């Protein structure tokens, strides 16, 4: 029996992920989350792929598929970020070209071990004839804002999206890993449930559970069962989830469950060093950690529990603790704790990130105009691509600074700074 075609959802507006962008294209070691996801699927015997992405990522994703030897993989473009249901509908022409076949719908930014895909494929190959689909799920012991499975014996009869604490129909939360015997009836239900043209934005947003409602409709007519994933997993919804993914992957690299990729050599103490890395006298790298190709760790610098991307400079006396640095980040005698610094960003001499509230409570952050609890006791700065912070400035816990923004010297940044804004005084962004 041939494996299902894999439909990989790799688009979306990622508004909750601001100031970071393109979750599937985030690099950890020598590969993006999307490349890692596809390789894990390849290793389990999947060979046919359709990747749905936004128009701005199409060229990069197509080039990456070619480099991976997946030149036959199809790329479908979702012109506007209108959710998972619309993403699947955008793949409809590519599915039609493949004809009638089973489909495995996945999401590149849900970080799981390859054992989940193995369990899904094994469960599908051994399914009873009457079974129409399998949905992956994880058990939770506290409320998670996702889709919960409603069960009738072994059968899944619906998915209840974000029911609210105390209203959960079970302790199983759905992962975006769904095998269906045929894509066609699901696409038909998605089209029937989708918002109509001309509806106002408020109504369209109220219908953001179209995917779950269509899947529940399918479950009412066909038998679908759950595959419970007992391993580790991490959904990437908010920018601080990058730190959780980093921790998870560092652990998997250390245990040799995975590799950080080509050119990375494990050294003593759980440190992975890339090609042409320079670690100057007096500097220390404490594992688990990864230092990217061509990066420089200056005199008396300290890097611990972190990923430093390629071609970064961690200058004299800097400390990077439990943080993720994208490609080409430059630091100059800074403290960076529990932070995410995107590609090409920089911090001037003496600039620091605060990462701990004095009252010891978990750090909140503003997402979409609402104050959200990160659930993290320590959370520093999220710095967008190409943003710059001047000398001797500091940022308060949970602050986000947009791509291309510039914050001048001797400032305390206590509020989020939008993309491209120049901040030269503390009048607007310096008040707690």
C-alpha positions in Angstrom: 0.0 0.0 0.0 1.5 3.4 -1.0 1.9 6.0 1.7 -0.6 9.0 1.7 0.3 12.2 0.0 1.6 14.7 2.7 -0.1 18.1 2.7 2.2 20.4 4.7 0.7 23.7 5.9 3.6 26.2 6.0 1.9 29.5 5.7 -0.2 31.8 7.8 -0.1 35.4 8.9 1.7 34.6 12.2 0.4 37.8 13.8 0.9 36.2 17.2 4.5 35.5 16.2 5.4 39.1 15.7 8.1 40.5 15.4 9.4 37.2 14.1 8.3 35.9 10.7 8.1 32.7 8.7 7.9 30.2 11.4 8.6 27.2 9.1 11.8 28.9 7.8 13.4 29.4 11.3 16.8 27.7 11.3 18.0 25.4 14.0 21.5 24.1 13.2 21.8 23.5 9.5 18.1 23.2 8.7 14.8 25.0 8.9 11.8 23.7 10.8 10.2 22.9 7.4 13.3 21.0 6.2 13.4 19.1 9.5 9.8 18.2 9.2 10.1 17.0 5.6 13.2 14.9 6.3 11.4 13.2 9.2 8.5 12.3 6.9 10.9 11.1 4.2 12.6 8.8 6.7 9.2 7.1 7.4 8.6 6.4 3.7 6.5 9.3 2.6 7.5 10.5 -0.8 4.7 12.7 -2.2 4.4 16.2 -0.8 2.4 19.4 -1.3 3.6 22.4 0.7 1.2 25.3 1.2 2.9 28.7 1.8 2.5 32.4 1.5 3.6 34.2 -1.7 6.6 35.8 0.0 8.0 32.4 1.0 7.4 30.5 -2.3 10.8 31.1 -3.9 12.8 30.2 -0.8 10.7 27.1 -0.1 10.9 25.9 -3.7 14.7 26.3 -3.7 14.9 24.4 -0.4 12.8 21.5 -1.8 15.1 21.2 -4.8 18.2 21.1 -2.5 16.5 18.3 -0.5 16.0 16.3 -3.7 12.3 16.9 -3.6 12.0 18.6 -6.9 8.7 16.7 -7.6 7.1 18.2 -4.5 4.3 20.6 -5.3 4.1 24.1 -3.9 0.6 25.7 -3.5 0.4 29.4 -2.7 -2.1 30.8 -0.1 -2.5 34.4 -1.4 -3.8 35.7 1.9 -3.4 34.3 5.4 -6.9 33.1 6.1 -6.3 30.1 8.3 -5.8 26.3 7.9 -9.1 25.7 6.1 -8.2 28.2 3.4 -4.7 26.7 3.1 -6.1 23.3 2.4 -8.5 24.7 -0.2 -5.6 26.5 -1.9 -4.0 23.1 -2.3 -7.1 21.7 -4.1 -5.7 22.1 -7.6 -2.6 20.2 -6.7 -4.6 17.5 -5.0 -6.8 17.2 -8.2 -3.6 16.6 -10.2 -2.7 13.6 -8.0 -6.2 12.2 -8.2 -8.1 10.1 -5.6 -5.7 9.2 -2.8 -5.3 9.3 1.0 -3.8 12.5 2.5 -1.8 13.2 5.6 -2.3 16.8 6.7 0.6 18.2 8.8 2.0 21.5 10.0 5.7 22.3 9.8 5.8 24.4 12.9 4.4 21.7 15.2 7.7 20.3 16.4 7.5 16.6 17.3 9.8 13.6 17.0 9.7 11.3 13.9 8.1 8.6 16.1 4.7 10.4 15.7 4.8 10.1 11.9 5.9 6.5 12.3 2.9 5.8 14.6 0.5 7.5 12.2 1.8 5.6 9.2 1.8 2.3 11.0 -1.7 2.9 12.4 -2.9 3.7 8.9 -1.3 0.6 7.3 -3.0 -1.6 9.9 -6.3 0.1 9.9 -9.6 -1.8 9.7 -11.4 -1.4 6.4 -14.2 0.7 8.0 -11.8 3.3 9.4 -11.8 6.6 7.5 -9.2 8.6 9.4 -6.7 9.0 12.2 -6.0 12.1 14.2 -2.9 12.6 16.4 -3.4 13.9 19.9 -1.5 14.6 23.1 -2.6 14.4 26.7 -2.6 17.6 28.7 -2.9 18.1 32.5 -3.8 21.8 32.3 -5.8 23.9 29.9 -4.3 24.5 26.5 -5.9 26.9 24.0 -6.4 24.3 21.3 -8.8 21.8 19.8 -10.0 19.1 22.2 -11.2 15.7 21.0 -14.7 14.6 22.0 -14.8 10.8 22.2 -17.5 8.1 21.9 -15.6 5.0 23.0 -12.7 4.6 20.6 -14.3 6.8 18.0 -13.6 10.6 17.8 -16.9 12.3 17.1 -15.8 15.9 17.0 -13.1 18.5 17.7 -14.1 21.3 20.1 -11.9 24.4 19.5 -10.8 26.3 22.6 -13.7 25.2 24.9 -12.3 27.2 27.8 -10.9 25.9 31.1 -13.4 23.5 32.8 -15.3 22.8 29.6 -12.8 20.3 28.0 -14.6 17.2 26.6 -11.4 15.1 27.2 -7.8 15.5 28.1 -6.7 15.0 24.5 -5.6 18.0 22.4 -5.5 17.5 18.6 -2.2 18.0 16.8 -2.2 19.0 13.2 -1.4 15.4 12.0 -4.5 13.9 10.4 -4.7 11.0 8.0 -7.8 10.7 5.8 -8.7 7.9 3.4 -9.6 10.6 0.8 -9.0 14.3 0.6 -12.1 14.9 -1.5 -14.9 14.8 1.1 -12.9 16.9 3.5 -12.3 19.6 0.8 -16.0 19.5 0.1 -16.9 20.1 3.7 -14.3 22.9 4.0 -15.8 24.6 1.0 -19.3 24.3 2.6 -18.1 25.7 5.9 -15.9 28.5 4.6 -16.9 32.1 5.1 -18.6 33.7 2.1 -17.2 36.7 0.2 -18.8 39.9 1.3 -19.0 38.9 5.0 -17.5 41.5 7.3 -14.1 40.9 9.0 -15.6 40.4 12.5 -17.8 37.6 11.2 -14.9 36.0 9.3 -12.7 36.1 12.4 -15.5 34.5 14.4 -15.4 31.6 11.9 -11.7 30.8 12.4 -12.6 27.2 13.4 -13.7 26.3 9.9 -11.1 23.5 9.7 -12.2 21.9 13.0 -15.9 22.2 12.1 -15.3 20.6 8.7 -13.3 17.8 10.3 -16.1 17.3 12.9 -18.7 17.1 10.1 -16.5 14.4 8.5 -16.3 12.5 11.9 -20.1 12.5 12.2 -20.3 10.5 8.9 -17.2 8.4 9.1 -15.2 6.5 11.7 -12.1 8.4 12.9 -9.8 7.3 15.8 -7.1 9.0 17.8 -3.4 8.1 17.9 -2.1 9.4 21.2 1.5 10.8 21.0 3.3 10.2 24.3 6.5 11.9 23.2 7.6 15.5 23.5 6.0 18.2 21.3 6.0 21.9 20.9 3.6 24.1 19.1 5.1 27.4 17.8 2.5 30.1 18.2 4.2 32.9 20.1 7.8 34.2 19.7 8.9 32.9 23.1 8.1 29.3 21.9 11.3 29.5 19.9 13.1 29.1 23.2 11.1 26.0 23.9 11.9 24.5 20.5 15.6 25.4 21.1 15.6 23.5 24.4 13.8 20.5 22.9 16.2 20.3 19.9 19.3 20.7 22.0 18.1 17.8 24.1 17.5 15.7 21.1 20.9 16.5 19.6 22.6 15.6 22.9 20.8 12.3 23.1 21.6 11.6 19.4 17.9 11.2 18.6 18.6 13.8 15.9 21.5 15.7 14.4 22.0 19.4 14.1 23.1 18.8 10.5 26.0 19.0 8.2 29.2 20.5 9.5 28.4 20.5 13.2 30.9 18.6 15.4 30.0 17.7 19.0 32.6 18.7 21.5 33.1 18.1 25.2 30.3 19.3 27.4 27.5 19.0 24.9 28.6 21.8 22.6 28.1 21.6 18.8 30.6 23.8 16.9 30.1 24.7 13.2 32.7 25.3 10.6 35.2 28.1 11.0 34.1 29.0 14.5 36.5 31.2 16.6 36.4 31.0 20.4 38.9 33.4 21.8 40.9 33.0 25.0 38.9 33.5 28.1 35.6 32.7 26.4 33.5 29.8 27.6 30.7 27.9 25.8 28.7 25.8 28.3 26.5 23.1 26.9 24.0 22.3 25.8 24.8 24.9 23.1 25.4 25.3 19.3 27.6 27.8 17.7 26.9 28.4 14.0 29.3 28.3 11.1 31.7 31.3 11.0 30.6 32.8 14.3 33.0 34.5 16.7 32.9 34.2 20.5 35.1 37.0 21.8 37.5 37.3 24.8 35.8 36.6 28.2 32.4 36.0 26.6 30.0 33.4 28.0 27.5 31.4 26.0 25.3 28.8 27.9 22.2 26.8 27.0 21.9 28.8 23.7 21.9 28.6 19.9 24.1 31.1 18.2 23.4 31.2 14.5 25.9 31.4 11.7 28.2 34.5 11.2 27.3 36.0 14.6 29.7 38.1 16.8 29.4 37.6 20.5 31.8 40.4 21.5 34.1 40.9 24.4 32.6 40.3 27.8 29.1 39.4 26.5 26.9 36.8 28.1 24.3 34.9 26.2 22.1 32.7 28.4 19.3 30.4 27.3 18.8 32.5 24.1 18.4 32.1 20.4 20.5 34.3 18.0 19.6 34.2 14.3 22.2 34.6 11.5 24.5 37.6 11.6 23.5 39.0 15.1 26.2 41.3 16.6 26.7 41.8 20.3 29.2 44.1 22.1 29.7 43.6 25.8 26.0 42.8 26.4 23.8 40.6 28.6 21.2 38.6 26.6 19.1 36.3 28.7 16.1 34.2 27.7 15.8 36.2 24.5 15.2 35.7 20.8 17.3 38.0 18.4 16.4 37.7 14.8 18.8 37.8 11.8 20.9 40.9 11.4 19.9 42.6 14.6 22.5 44.1 17.0 23.0 45.6 20.4 25.4 48.4 21.2 28.1 48.3 23.9 26.5 47.9 27.4 23.0 47.3 26.3 21.2 44.6 28.4 18.0 42.6 28.5 16.0 42.3 31.7 14.5 38.8 31.9 13.0 38.4 35.4 10.3 40.3 37.2 11.2 41.6 40.7 8.0 40.1 42.1 8.9 36.7 40.7 5.7 36.3 38.7 5.6 34.9 35.2 6.4 37.4 32.4 3.5 38.8 30.3 3.7 40.1 26.8 1.3 42.0 24.6 -0.1 40.0 21.7 -2.6 41.6 19.4 -3.3 44.4 21.9 -4.0 41.9 24.7 -1.8 41.1 27.6 -0.8 37.4 27.4 0.9 35.4 30.1 4.0 33.7 28.6 4.0 31.1 31.4 7.8 31.7 31.6 9.4 32.8 34.9 12.2 34.3 32.7 11.6 36.0 29.4 13.8 38.7 28.0 13.7 40.5 24.6 12.3 39.5 21.2 14.2 41.6 18.7 13.1 41.7 15.0 15.3 41.2 12.0 17.7 44.1 11.4 16.7 46.0 14.5 19.3 47.9 16.5 19.6 48.9 20.1 22.0 51.7 21.1 24.7 51.7 23.8 23.8 51.4 27.4 20.1 50.9 26.7 18.0 48.2 28.5 14.8 46.4 27.7 12.3 45.2 30.3 11.1 41.6 30.5 8.8 40.4 27.6 9.4 43.4 25.4 9.3 43.0 21.6 11.0 45.3 19.1 10.0 45.2 15.5 12.0 44.4 12.4 14.2 47.4 11.3 13.5 49.4 14.4 16.2 51.6 15.9 16.3 52.3 19.7 18.8 55.0 20.6 21.4 55.1 23.5 20.7 55.3 27.2 17.1 54.3 27.0 14.9 51.9 29.0 12.4 50.3 26.6 9.4 49.1 28.5 6.8 48.8 25.7 6.7 47.0 22.3 8.2 49.0 19.5 6.6 48.6 16.0 8.5 47.6 12.9 10.8 50.3 11.4 10.2 52.9 14.2 13.1 55.1 15.5 13.0 55.6 19.3 15.3 58.4 20.5 13.6 59.2 23.9 11.7 57.4 26.5 8.5 59.4 26.3 6.4 56.8 24.4 8.1 53.5 24.9 9.9 53.9 28.2 6.9 53.9 30.6 6.1 50.6 32.5 
